[in-house]
Amino acid sequence: MRCFDIIECTRIISNVVEYILMSDIVYPKLSYSVMSVLFDVHNQLGSTLLEKHYQRALAIEFAKREIFFEREKMVPLTYKGKSVGKYYLDFVIENKIVLEVKSTRIFKNTAFQQAYSYLKQLKLPLAIVANFHSSKVQYRRIVNPEFKDTKLVE
């Protein structure tokens, strides 16, 4: 394929880059939409608030962008078929992505382990753990290995 003008070359390169980026990312469009919300909320509110303030702002922004979410989703915890308690997820986005919100100076491994446990319990493919207590949003994507051979795109 040959490029005859700069606009056509730019379009072709853009399509190729998008294909490469999207091919290895779980739910790429939804993931990017979630990240955009995280960045916008952080840009507006800064890095010094409590988790609950970021959670409220995220809920407003998800609703504004018409991204379906459940906030503080209760999940029962069982052991050998018996209830041993429950826990609450910060957000479940479009029944596909768990979003855990943190506002702590140190982004600890326990947050990632917790998100991984949620993925296994709910049988969801992706969690995003976001920490707002820094000059930029810190985040980590956690993929459930049960979905490693599954192509998950919108």
C-alpha positions in Angstrom: 0.0 0.0 0.0 1.3 3.4 -0.9 0.6 6.8 0.7 -0.2 9.5 -1.8 -0.6 12.4 0.6 0.1 13.3 4.2 -3.5 13.1 5.3 -4.0 9.6 3.9 -0.6 8.4 5.4 -1.7 9.9 8.8 -5.0 8.1 8.6 -3.4 4.7 7.7 -0.8 5.0 10.5 -3.5 6.0 13.0 -5.6 3.0 12.1 -2.6 0.6 12.4 -1.6 2.1 15.8 -5.2 1.9 17.1 -5.4 -1.8 16.0 -2.1 -2.6 17.7 -3.1 -0.9 20.9 -6.6 -2.3 21.0 -5.6 -5.9 20.2 -4.0 -6.5 23.6 -6.2 -4.5 25.9 -9.3 -6.0 27.7 -12.3 -3.9 26.7 -10.2 -1.2 25.1 -12.9 1.4 24.4 -14.5 1.0 27.8 -11.1 1.0 29.5 -10.1 4.2 27.8 -13.4 5.8 28.8 -12.9 4.9 32.4 -9.3 6.2 32.4 -10.5 9.5 30.8 -13.0 9.9 33.7 -10.3 9.2 36.2 -8.0 11.8 34.7 -10.7 14.4 34.4 -11.8 14.0 38.0 -8.2 14.2 39.2 -7.5 17.3 37.1 -10.6 19.0 38.6 -10.2 17.9 42.3 -6.5 17.5 42.7 -4.8 15.0 45.0 -5.7 15.9 48.6 -9.2 14.7 49.1 -10.7 11.6 50.7 -11.7 8.5 48.7 -15.3 9.2 49.2 -15.0 12.6 47.5 -13.4 11.0 44.5 -16.0 8.3 44.4 -18.8 10.8 44.4 -17.2 12.8 41.6 -16.6 9.7 39.6 -20.2 8.7 39.9 -21.3 12.1 38.6 -18.9 11.9 35.7 -19.9 8.3 34.8 -23.6 9.3 34.8 -22.8 12.4 32.7 -21.0 10.3 30.1 -23.8 7.6 30.2 -21.4 4.9 31.3 -23.4 2.3 33.3 -22.0 1.7 36.7 -22.9 0.2 40.1 -21.5 2.0 43.1 -20.7 0.3 46.4 -21.8 -3.1 45.0 -22.4 -5.6 47.7 -20.8 -9.0 47.1 -21.5 -11.9 49.4 -18.5 -13.9 50.6 -19.0 -17.6 51.0 -17.0 -20.5 52.3 -18.0 -24.0 51.3 -21.4 -22.8 50.4 -21.9 -20.9 53.7 -22.1 -17.2 54.0 -19.2 -15.7 56.0 -19.7 -12.1 55.3 -19.9 -9.5 52.5 -17.8 -6.8 51.0 -18.4 -3.7 48.9 -16.8 -2.8 45.6 -16.3 0.9 44.9 -17.6 0.5 41.3 -18.5 -2.1 38.8 -18.5 -0.6 35.3 -20.9 -2.0 32.7 -20.8 -5.4 34.5 -17.3 -5.8 33.0 -14.7 -3.8 35.0 -14.1 -3.5 38.7 -12.9 0.0 39.7 -11.3 0.4 43.1 -10.5 4.0 44.2 -7.7 4.8 46.6 -6.4 8.0 48.1 -3.2 7.1 49.9 0.4 8.3 49.8 1.6 4.7 49.2 0.1 2.6 46.5 0.2 -0.8 48.3 0.2 -4.3 46.9 -2.7 -5.2 49.2 -4.9 -3.0 47.0 -3.9 -5.0 43.9 -4.4 -8.3 45.8 -7.8 -7.2 47.0 -8.8 -6.3 43.4 -7.6 -9.6 42.1 -9.7 -11.4 44.7 -12.7 -9.5 43.6 -12.1 -10.5 40.0 -11.9 -14.2 40.9 -15.0 -14.0 43.1 -17.1 -12.2 40.5 -15.6 -13.9 37.5 -14.9 -10.6 35.8 -12.0 -10.0 33.4 -10.5 -6.7 34.5 -10.0 -4.5 37.5 -8.5 -1.0 37.6 -7.1 0.3 40.9 -6.7 4.0 40.9 -4.9 6.2 43.5 -5.7 9.9 43.5 -3.2 10.9 46.2 -0.4 12.0 43.9 0.4 14.7 41.3 -1.0 12.3 38.6 -3.5 9.5 38.9 -1.6 6.3 39.6 -3.3 3.2 38.3 -2.8 -0.4 37.7 -4.8 -2.7 35.5 -5.3 -6.3 36.8 -6.4 -9.0 34.4 -8.1 -12.1 35.6 -5.9 -15.0 34.2 -9.1 -17.1 33.7 -9.7 -14.8 30.7 -6.2 -14.7 29.3 -7.1 -16.7 26.1 -10.4 -14.8 25.6 -10.6 -11.9 23.2 -12.5 -9.3 25.1 -13.4 -6.3 23.0 -16.5 -4.2 22.7 
